[in-house]
């Protein structure tokens, strides 16, 4: 498949590039600064340098692609619009280019539901995690609402606490509800999950949780 990757210089983004190439995909990385891409990858992918918040600027990176992978993130703890602004621009560019399939990265911690154990559902998430990351989660929620209204074939992948432990080969997934029995996800597993869902039409319009 011909893929466009946003957030390609981040942890999950780099995994998407490497694993996507390993699966035989043709990849375009849409980034602000191409020099931040790993040197061993630059000659193997197409690079479009653009402001991710500008639909017209990112349009060349989206046109002609079969699917778009969005792994944008913010290291700031304060108010942010990285997720919602990026998704708004990407989905506008996709509609203009006639590209329908999009997968984005969310966070399992932003939702507490019946899939969680009681302590996590009623104590850890609402009293600790969601307070600590309230600004980022508010932005993620806004971006997910934009996706739902986009008219595109979207899938949201929500990993747990991200680690760099590498691929496990044994991660678990669930659809539209949290998973019990763990709280973390390796970035490699999150990327593998996203790539595996690319051509799964049954996952469109759903949230997929993934834990390592």
CORJOFEN-V645748 format. One record per residue. RES is the residue in one letter. PHI is phi as a letter, one per 20 degrees, with the letter a starting at -180 (999 if undefined). OMEGA is omega in whole degrees, -180 to 180 (NA if undefined). Layout:
# CORJOFEN-V645748
res->[RES | RES]
phi->[PHI | PHI]
omega->[OMEGA | OMEGA]
This chain:
# CORJOFEN-V645748
res->[X | X | X | X | X | X | X | X | X | X | X | X | X | X | X | X | X | X | X | X | X | X | X | X | X | X | X | X | X | X | X | X | X | X | X | X | X | X | X | X | X | X | X | X | X | X | X | X | X | X | X | X | X | X | X | X | X | X | X | X | X | X | X | X | X | X | X | X | X | X | X | X | X | X | X | X | X | X | X | X | X | X | X | X | X | X | X | X | X | X | X | X | X | X | X | X | X | X | X | X | X | X | X | X | X | X | X | X | X | X | X | X | X | X | X | X | X | X | X | X | X | X | X | X | X | X | X | X | X | X | X | X | X | X | X | X | X | X | X | X | X | X | X | X | X | X | X | X | X | X | X | X | X | X | X | X | X | X | X | X | X | X | X | X | X | X | X | X | X | X | X | X | X | X | X | X | X | X | X | X | X | X | X | X | X | X | X | X | X | X | X | X | X | X | X | X | X | X | X | X | X | X | X | X | X | X | X | X | X | X | X | X]
phi->[999 | e | d | d | d | d | m | f | e | e | f | f | g | f | f | f | f | f | f | f | f | f | e | n | f | e | c | d | e | d | c | f | c | f | f | e | f | g | g | f | d | g | e | d | c | e | c | d | e | a | f | f | e | d | g | f | f | e | g | f | f | d | g | n | e | e | a | c | d | d | c | f | b | c | e | f | e | e | g | b | c | g | f | f | f | f | f | g | f | f | f | f | f | f | f | f | e | m | e | d | e | b | c | c | e | d | b | f | f | f | c | d | b | f | f | f | f | g | f | f | f | d | c | f | f | f | e | c | f | f | f | f | d | g | f | f | f | f | f | f | f | f | f | f | f | f | f | f | e | f | n | e | e | e | c | d | d | d | e | e | f | e | c | d | f | n | f | d | m | b | f | d | c | b | d | m | a | f | d | e | n | q | c | c | b | f | f | f | f | f | f | f | f | f | f | f | e | g | d | d | f | f | e | f | n | c | d | d | e | c | c | e]
omega->[175 | -172 | 168 | -179 | 174 | -173 | -172 | -180 | 178 | -176 | 178 | 180 | 178 | 177 | 177 | 179 | -176 | -178 | 178 | 176 | 179 | 178 | 177 | 179 | 170 | -168 | 171 | 176 | 178 | -172 | 174 | -173 | -177 | -180 | 179 | 176 | 177 | -176 | -177 | -179 | -171 | -179 | -175 | -180 | 171 | -178 | 174 | 178 | -176 | 173 | -175 | 180 | -176 | -177 | -179 | -178 | -177 | -177 | 179 | 179 | -178 | -175 | 176 | 180 | 179 | -178 | -180 | 177 | -176 | -180 | -180 | 178 | 179 | 178 | -178 | 176 | -179 | 179 | -177 | 175 | -178 | -177 | -176 | 178 | 179 | -179 | 178 | -180 | -178 | -179 | 176 | 179 | 179 | 179 | 179 | -178 | -179 | 178 | -172 | -170 | 180 | 175 | -179 | 178 | 174 | -180 | -179 | -177 | -176 | -179 | 172 | -177 | -175 | 177 | 179 | 169 | -174 | -178 | 178 | -175 | -172 | -178 | -171 | -176 | -175 | -174 | -178 | -171 | -176 | 173 | -178 | -176 | -172 | -178 | 179 | -180 | 177 | 178 | 177 | 179 | 178 | 180 | 180 | 177 | 176 | 178 | -177 | -179 | -171 | -174 | -179 | 178 | -172 | 168 | 177 | 178 | -178 | 176 | 172 | 178 | -173 | 177 | 178 | -175 | 179 | -178 | 180 | -177 | -177 | 180 | -179 | 178 | 171 | -176 | 172 | 171 | -177 | 178 | 173 | 173 | 178 | -178 | -174 | 179 | 175 | 179 | 178 | 179 | 178 | 179 | 179 | 178 | -180 | -179 | 179 | -178 | -175 | -176 | 176 | -176 | -179 | 180 | -180 | -179 | -178 | 172 | 179 | 177 | -179 | 177 | 178 | NA]
